[in-house]
Amino acid sequence: TKHVTMRSFLAFVAANDLELKQLDVTCAFLNGDLDKELFLAILPGFEEVYPGKALRLKKAIYGLKQAPKVWWSTLLAALEQDGFRPSIADPCLLVKYSEKGTAFIIVYVDDMLIAGDPAAVEAVTTMLSKAFKCK
């Protein structure tokens, strides 16, 4: 998220007296499925349990080079499926227009600020809490 986007977003929320909620996705990087096969060596001390074997990684893990991109793709897919569209100016700012009202989300890694009409904010918060473990 660009700093100017965050400042503009918060100013817009305050000026329009919108509902604002914060969400943090717990262990966000562990939610993404890998798009390529990745194999890991067996840890020292376990070679005798699995002689001549390697481990195939199915999910992203912390420390993996592609973990942030995999997480972003997973989150973006969930948001787009719910009707959100990214901003042209900053793709970390997304907007959704629905019968419950307008909702905006600004994303910074695994933290999100959700703003908009109260019913729309509640619907988005519920959807994200069902899709991911959130605080």
Order of alpha helices (4+ residues) and beta strands (2+ residues): alpha-beta-beta-beta-alpha-beta-beta-beta-beta-alpha
